[in-house]
Amino acid sequence: MTSSNNSAARTPMTSHPTHTRESFEEKYEEQNCLGQGGYGSVYAGFRRDDNLPTLDGKLCQFPLEVVLLLIVGQGGEVIGEQVRHEASTGRGGGSQAAVALLDWYELDQELIMVLERPVPAVDLFDYIQERGGFLAEDQAKVILRQLVEALIVFHSRGVVHRDIKPENILVETGCAFPQIRVIDFGCGCLLKDGSYTEFFGTTQYIPPEWYLHGSYKAVPSTIWQLGVLLYDMVSGVFPFSTRREVISDEPYIKTNMSRQYKDLLRRCLAKRPKGRPTLEGILLHPWLQ
């Protein structure tokens, strides 16, 4: 058995199938359900020829999610039939920041995607809970730095994730220090300079500009999500509970937090998008030095 695993995803389809359920079951065995979320369910499983563990999950963004995973995984621009060929042959994996798409099956009523799953690993939510519900600043720094570096890679390849939260971050626990991998690009899209007028993501991570104007830009909204995530990692709770708080209130920060942490957090959670740093600016902030 190898040290990395796979995952698969299913979604209702309207196009004609290119594979059969039988061809998937010949190659993989689907097992128990590991969890469910707003965009799908994830199942355990394994590849029959070498017992490679897998995950099966129901996803909702085909074919875009296939394209996004190939782009962030291979570091290149992949379109048209090349996307289908490279996905179906399981090639991929230029970036270690995102899980790799190993295989996919377009069936009559569903899409099954087989994704890499590092072992041993837990999602960041469970990782935090196992450590008492919050992380020390030094622990949070390790996670945040890697996540920002990953997002810089994604954005450089023209992909914005749009749903950064603990449940979408895997933490590999078999190394000397935790290493993160980003999963679930079901809310993702191609990066553009202009504004987005449809929101895809998790309610607790909605930026104030969406409530105020019904639109947002990729980088400032990503920075806002990082600020919410950072607050959650260190405090164990969300910084805001209501729409009014998101628009008007400053987050409560415990007095025992470091000055650099408070400064970075306030910058990331600035109400005006132009007041937030860039991803590169976060890496240069004193708190991460």
C-alpha positions as CSV (number, residue, x, y, z in Angstrom):
1,M,0.0,0.0,0.0
2,T,1.3,3.4,-0.9
3,S,1.6,6.5,1.3
4,S,-0.8,8.6,-0.7
5,N,-4.6,8.1,-1.3
6,N,-7.2,9.1,-3.8
7,S,-10.7,10.7,-3.6
8,A,-13.7,10.6,-5.9
9,A,-16.6,13.0,-6.5
10,R,-20.0,12.7,-8.0
11,T,-22.5,15.3,-9.4
12,P,-25.7,15.2,-11.4
13,M,-24.8,15.4,-15.2
14,T,-26.8,16.4,-18.3
15,S,-24.2,15.5,-20.9
16,H,-23.7,12.0,-22.4
17,P,-21.6,9.5,-20.5
18,T,-18.0,8.7,-21.6
19,H,-17.6,5.9,-19.1
20,T,-19.7,3.4,-17.2
21,R,-20.3,2.8,-13.5
22,E,-19.1,-0.7,-14.1
23,S,-15.7,0.5,-15.4
24,F,-15.3,2.6,-12.3
25,E,-16.2,-0.3,-10.0
26,E,-13.8,-2.6,-11.8
27,K,-10.9,-0.2,-10.9
28,Y,-12.1,1.1,-7.5
29,E,-14.1,-0.1,-4.5
30,E,-16.2,2.5,-2.8
31,Q,-16.6,2.0,1.0
32,N,-18.1,4.0,3.9
33,C,-19.2,7.6,3.9
34,L,-16.5,9.8,5.6
35,G,-18.5,13.1,5.7
36,Q,-20.9,15.4,4.0
37,G,-20.9,19.1,3.3
38,G,-22.8,21.8,1.4
39,Y,-21.4,20.7,-1.9
40,G,-21.2,16.9,-1.6
41,S,-20.3,13.7,0.2
42,V,-17.0,12.0,0.6
43,Y,-16.5,8.2,0.7
44,A,-13.6,6.0,1.6
45,G,-12.4,3.4,-0.9
46,F,-9.3,1.9,-2.6
47,R,-7.9,1.1,-6.0
48,R,-8.2,-2.6,-6.6
49,D,-4.9,-3.3,-8.4
50,D,-2.6,-2.0,-5.7
51,N,-5.0,-1.3,-2.7
52,L,-4.3,2.4,-2.9
53,P,-6.8,4.1,-0.5
54,T,-9.3,6.5,-2.1
55,L,-12.1,8.9,-1.3
56,D,-15.3,9.2,-3.3
57,G,-17.3,12.4,-3.1
58,K,-20.2,14.2,-4.8
59,L,-19.2,17.5,-6.3
60,C,-21.1,20.2,-8.2
61,Q,-18.8,22.1,-10.6
62,F,-18.2,19.9,-13.7
63,P,-16.4,20.5,-15.9
64,L,-14.9,23.6,-14.3
65,E,-13.5,21.8,-11.2
66,V,-11.8,19.3,-13.4
67,V,-10.1,22.1,-15.3
68,L,-9.2,24.0,-12.2
69,L,-7.6,20.9,-10.6
70,L,-5.6,20.2,-13.7
71,I,-4.4,23.8,-13.9
72,V,-3.3,24.0,-10.3
73,G,-1.9,20.5,-10.3
74,Q,0.1,20.7,-13.4
75,G,1.1,24.4,-13.5
76,G,0.0,24.7,-17.1
77,E,-2.9,25.9,-19.2
78,V,-5.0,22.9,-20.2
79,I,-8.1,23.2,-22.3
80,G,-10.5,21.2,-24.5
81,E,-9.7,17.6,-25.3
82,Q,-6.3,17.9,-23.5
83,V,-8.2,18.4,-20.2
84,R,-10.2,15.3,-20.8
85,H,-7.2,13.2,-21.9
86,E,-4.9,14.2,-19.0
87,A,-7.6,13.8,-16.4
88,S,-8.7,10.4,-17.7
89,T,-5.1,9.1,-17.8
90,G,-4.4,10.3,-14.3
91,R,-1.4,12.5,-15.2
92,G,-0.8,15.5,-13.1
93,G,0.7,17.0,-10.0
94,G,3.0,19.8,-10.6
95,S,2.0,21.7,-7.5
96,Q,2.2,20.0,-4.1
97,A,-0.1,22.6,-2.7
98,A,-3.3,21.1,-4.1
99,V,-4.4,17.5,-4.2
100,A,-3.9,15.9,-7.6
101,L,-6.7,14.8,-9.9
102,L,-5.8,11.2,-10.6
103,D,-8.8,10.0,-12.6
104,W,-12.4,10.8,-13.4
105,Y,-15.5,9.1,-14.8
106,E,-18.4,10.9,-16.5
107,L,-21.4,8.7,-16.0
108,D,-25.1,9.0,-17.0
109,Q,-26.2,10.8,-13.8
110,E,-23.0,11.5,-12.0
111,L,-19.4,12.5,-12.2
112,I,-16.8,10.5,-10.2
113,M,-13.5,12.2,-9.5
114,V,-10.6,10.3,-8.0
115,L,-8.3,12.6,-6.1
116,E,-5.1,12.1,-4.2
117,R,-5.4,11.9,-0.4
118,P,-2.2,12.2,1.7
119,V,-1.8,9.7,4.6
120,P,-1.7,10.3,7.5
121,A,-3.7,13.6,7.3
122,V,-6.7,15.3,8.9
123,D,-8.5,18.4,7.8
124,L,-7.6,21.6,9.6
125,F,-10.8,21.7,11.5
126,D,-10.1,18.3,13.2
127,Y,-6.4,19.3,13.6
128,I,-7.5,22.4,15.6
129,Q,-10.0,20.4,17.6
130,E,-7.4,17.8,18.5
131,R,-5.3,20.6,20.0
132,G,-7.9,22.0,22.3
133,G,-10.0,24.0,19.8
134,F,-7.4,26.7,18.9
135,L,-3.7,27.0,18.0
136,A,-0.9,28.9,19.5
137,E,0.4,31.8,17.3
138,D,3.5,29.9,16.4
139,Q,1.4,26.9,15.2
140,A,-0.9,29.1,13.2
141,K,2.0,30.8,11.5
142,V,3.2,27.5,10.0
143,I,-0.3,26.9,8.6
144,L,-0.9,30.4,7.3
145,R,2.4,30.8,5.6
146,Q,2.0,27.6,3.6
147,L,-1.6,28.5,2.8
148,V,-0.6,31.9,1.5
149,E,2.2,30.4,-0.6
150,A,-0.3,27.9,-2.0
151,L,-2.8,30.6,-2.9
152,I,0.0,32.6,-4.6
153,V,0.7,29.6,-6.8
154,F,-3.0,29.1,-7.6
155,H,-3.5,32.8,-8.5
156,S,-0.3,32.8,-10.6
157,R,-1.9,29.9,-12.6
158,G,-5.2,31.8,-13.0
159,V,-7.3,30.0,-10.4
160,V,-9.1,31.4,-7.4
161,H,-10.4,29.0,-4.8
162,R,-13.1,31.1,-3.2
163,D,-13.9,28.8,-0.3
164,I,-10.9,28.9,2.0
165,K,-11.8,27.3,5.4
166,P,-10.5,24.6,7.8
167,E,-12.6,21.9,6.2
168,N,-10.9,22.5,2.8
169,I,-7.4,22.3,4.1
170,L,-5.7,19.0,4.8
171,V,-2.8,18.8,7.3
172,E,-0.3,16.1,6.7
173,T,0.7,14.9,10.2
174,G,3.4,12.3,9.3
175,C,6.2,14.9,8.9
176,A,8.3,16.8,11.4
177,F,6.1,19.8,11.0
178,P,2.5,20.0,9.6
179,Q,2.3,20.4,5.8
180,I,-1.0,21.6,4.2
181,R,-2.8,20.6,1.0
182,V,-5.8,22.4,-0.3
183,I,-8.9,20.5,-1.4
184,D,-12.3,21.1,-2.9
185,F,-12.2,23.5,-5.8
186,G,-16.0,23.2,-6.2
187,C,-16.5,26.9,-5.5
188,G,-13.5,27.9,-7.5
189,C,-13.3,29.8,-10.8
190,L,-10.8,31.3,-13.2
191,L,-9.1,34.4,-11.9
192,K,-10.0,37.8,-13.4
193,D,-9.2,41.4,-12.7
194,G,-12.8,42.5,-12.6
195,S,-15.6,41.9,-10.0
196,Y,-17.5,38.8,-9.4
197,T,-21.3,39.2,-8.9
198,E,-22.2,35.6,-7.8
199,F,-21.0,34.4,-4.4
200,F,-19.8,30.8,-3.9
201,G,-18.5,29.8,-0.6
202,T,-19.3,29.6,3.1
203,T,-21.5,32.2,4.9
204,Q,-19.1,32.9,7.8
205,Y,-16.4,33.9,5.2
206,I,-18.5,36.4,3.2
207,P,-16.7,39.8,2.9
208,P,-18.4,43.1,3.7
209,E,-18.3,44.3,0.1
210,W,-20.6,41.5,-0.9
211,Y,-23.2,42.6,1.6
212,L,-22.8,46.2,0.6
213,H,-22.5,46.1,-3.1
214,G,-23.3,42.5,-4.3
215,S,-19.8,42.1,-5.8
216,Y,-16.2,41.3,-4.8
217,K,-12.8,41.0,-6.3
218,A,-10.6,37.9,-6.1
219,V,-7.6,39.0,-4.1
220,P,-9.4,41.2,-1.5
221,S,-12.0,38.6,-0.8
222,T,-9.3,35.9,-0.5
223,I,-7.5,38.1,2.0
224,W,-10.7,38.5,4.0
225,Q,-11.2,34.7,4.1
226,L,-7.6,34.3,5.3
227,G,-8.3,36.9,8.1
228,V,-11.4,34.9,9.2
229,L,-9.4,31.7,9.1
230,L,-6.5,33.2,11.1
231,Y,-8.9,34.5,13.7
232,D,-10.6,31.1,13.9
233,M,-7.3,29.2,14.2
234,V,-6.0,31.3,17.1
235,S,-9.3,32.2,18.9
236,G,-11.4,29.1,18.2
237,V,-14.4,31.1,17.1
238,F,-15.4,33.3,14.2
239,P,-14.7,37.0,14.4
240,F,-18.3,38.0,13.3
241,S,-21.7,36.4,13.9
242,T,-24.1,38.6,11.8
243,R,-24.2,40.6,8.6
244,R,-24.2,43.8,10.7
245,E,-21.0,42.8,12.5
246,V,-19.3,42.0,9.2
247,I,-20.2,45.4,7.8
248,S,-19.7,47.6,10.9
249,D,-17.9,45.9,13.8
250,E,-14.2,45.4,14.5
251,P,-13.3,41.9,15.7
252,Y,-12.6,41.4,19.4
253,I,-8.9,40.5,19.9
254,K,-7.6,39.2,23.2
255,T,-5.1,41.4,24.9
256,N,-2.6,38.6,25.3
257,M,-2.1,38.2,21.5
258,S,1.1,39.6,20.0
259,R,1.1,43.1,18.5
260,Q,2.2,41.8,15.1
261,Y,-0.7,39.2,15.1
262,K,-3.2,42.0,15.9
263,D,-1.8,44.2,13.2
264,L,-2.0,41.5,10.5
265,L,-5.4,40.4,11.5
266,R,-6.8,43.9,11.4
267,R,-5.3,44.5,8.0
268,C,-6.8,41.3,6.6
269,L,-10.2,42.1,8.0
270,A,-10.2,45.8,6.9
271,K,-13.7,46.7,5.8
272,R,-12.5,48.4,2.6
273,P,-11.1,46.0,0.1
274,K,-8.3,48.4,-0.9
275,G,-7.2,48.5,2.8
276,R,-6.3,44.8,2.8
277,P,-2.8,43.6,1.9
278,T,-1.9,41.4,-1.1
279,L,-0.9,37.8,-0.6
280,E,2.7,38.7,-1.1
281,G,2.2,41.5,1.4
282,I,1.1,39.0,4.0
283,L,4.3,36.9,3.5
284,L,6.3,40.1,4.2
285,H,4.4,41.0,7.4
286,P,6.5,40.9,10.6
287,W,4.3,38.3,12.2
288,L,5.4,35.8,9.6
289,Q,9.1,36.6,9.8
